[in-house]
């Protein structure tokens, strides 16, 4: 088994940076079950 933890700024889903945990954007990605574009201002913590 090989487990590697990448730096957050290297992680992408469909070319988009993953949202921060517990943010409006993360909840929207989970609700839609897909990555959707977002503005940094929308990445607010809930």
C-alpha angles and dihedrals in degrees: 000000000000120000121183128178112210125204112265094239090060095055117099136170114199088341094306126115110246114251122250117264119273094015132133089248094053091051090050092051089051093046093050093037090224142077114266129181117263141177120245089240089060091056091086122149113250 
